[in-house]
Amino acid sequence: MSIISLSNVFFSYDSSTNLFDGISVAFNSTDKVAIVGDNGCGKTTLLKMLSGGVLPDSGNVSRNASVYMLNQINVSDSKSGGERQSHELARAFDSFADILLLDEPTNNLDYDARQVFFNDLASYPFGAVIVSHDRELLQNVDKIIELENGHLKVYGGNYDFYVAQKEREQEHLRSKYTDAQKEIARLNHTLNVAQNTRQHHEAKQNKDEENARRSRLTQNALKGKSQETEAKKRMAIQKKLDEQFETRQNLSSQMHDDKIKIPMPTKDFYSKELVQIKNMNFAYGDKVIFDNFDFTMFGKTRVRLLGKNGAGKTTLLKLICGKLQAQSGDIKVFGKIAYLNQDLSVLDKNKSIVENIMNISNVLKHDAHAIAANFGFRGDLSNKKIGVLSGGELLKATLAAVLGSAEQPDLLILDEPTNNLEIKSISILEDALNQYTGAILLVSHDEMFAQNIKVDSTICIG
């Protein structure tokens, strides 16, 4: 059996933080393995190290397998990107390498191309190591390896197994955190009792001092010894208390609480005809995209647009938003609309989270701070500039600005919202959309995402 193994590998791009902090793992030519983790944690670097493109700072990489590396393809045009991705994936499967190394292989693929990929992967006779946040893909692997804070953790099953194990881990951490809280309360109580007892004894000693039969010298010696013993007890309790505080802090850092709070709207959402398109024609030059196209959408419904890359899904969203103008036909939109594109470029990157919330939600500064707090940006965090936020932080800041106030849009338009998000951020987005009760118009090839936000209907374009 051919394998690639890493043994006690350290690696960093700078001297401040280890991307890999002594990791050891082996990949064989029989398993389909997925690598997951937050953006920037080192998933792509790990693939490059397995291929030999990146060398460790220390540790050993043993390679007893032929590999084929498919890098992530980043293009602006989804149609050309999808065609190129399909072509590169076909070349990878035709290589019959012992281990395929695939970086986000389903990016840019439309529904049909995704099904071809899933079938090819299932029938591939050798192994694969795949970096992906695509949960449909993760359901079809043999194991998942999570990369976090420079360390690897192996979960011996598919995505459902991984989620179940992660929840058990969180339950265990919550239980230990509760135990630490109880022990801190007990030790604090013990310390207070000891303090009160010492003060009581001192008062009693002072009161009885006049009538004591012992000499003053003997009495002071006994008093000093008693105080020394009490001080040692208090120090021992304080040491245990400090240890419990440290334990609680360590547990807290491992506990994931990414829940956000969408407020109840101050008015009912528009429930009648929200979007009405009749006999609409649109073309890019000589290329006709829509020919006498009709489309109707009602308020408080959730509609998903499907179609091949290049069929006009994103174009339709931009026409509805007014970012593009049709050559002929009628487009009528009622109610308030918010549009979230793939790059989440709604916010001004040179302004802070609070400033963006104020501008987009049209609220006062103190209300913007309250909204930011509901989305996890408390205290000074709310003053961070958009340009320095991570992918997950940018998502939450965008949701705060668009959905955080009580005056929410009647229609939220989403264009491939999960494309650039890691799994944790996708879950946050799903939670937010399930709290939001307005209408959603969605373009997405992510089947699980569409199911989780409870899409009402699907319309095929092209």
HELIX and SHEET records of a PDB file:
HELIX    1   1 LYS A   43  SER A   51  1                                   9    
HELIX    2   2 SER A   78  SER A   95  1                                  18    
HELIX    3   3 TYR A  111  SER A  123  1                                  13    
HELIX    4   4 ARG A  135  LEU A  138  1                                   4    
HELIX    5   5 TYR A  159  ASP A  208  1                                  50    
HELIX    6   6 GLU A  209  ASN A  211  5                                   3    
HELIX    7   7 ARG A  216  GLN A  254  1                                  39    
HELIX    8   8 LYS A  313  CYS A  321  1                                   9    
HELIX    9   9 ILE A  353  SER A  361  1                                   9    
HELIX   10  10 LYS A  365  ASN A  374  1                                  10    
HELIX   11  11 GLY A  379  ASN A  383  5                                   5    
HELIX   12  12 ILE A  386  VAL A  388  5                                   3    
HELIX   13  13 GLY A  391  LEU A  403  1                                  13    
HELIX   14  14 ILE A  423  GLN A  435  1                                  13    
HELIX   15  15 GLU A  447  ASN A  452  1                                   6    
SHEET    1   A 3 PHE A  20  ASN A  28  0                                        
SHEET    2   A 3 ILE A   3  PHE A  11 -1                                        
SHEET    3   A 3 SER A  58  ASN A  64 -1                                        
SHEET    1   B 6 VAL A  67  LEU A  70  0                                        
SHEET    2   B 6 ILE A  99  ASP A 103  1                                        
SHEET    3   B 6 GLY A 127  VAL A 131  1                                        
SHEET    4   B 6 LYS A  32  VAL A  36  1                                        
SHEET    5   B 6 LYS A 143  GLU A 148  1                                        
SHEET    6   B 6 HIS A 151  TYR A 155 -1                                        
SHEET    1   C 3 LYS A 287  PHE A 298  0                                        
SHEET    2   C 3 GLU A 273  TYR A 284 -1                                        
SHEET    3   C 3 SER A 328  VAL A 333 -1                                        
SHEET    1   D 5 ILE A 337  LEU A 340  0                                        
SHEET    2   D 5 LEU A 411  ASP A 415  1                                        
SHEET    3   D 5 ALA A 439  VAL A 443  1                                        
SHEET    4   D 5 ARG A 302  LEU A 306  1                                        
SHEET    5   D 5 SER A 457  CYS A 460  1                                        
END                                                                             
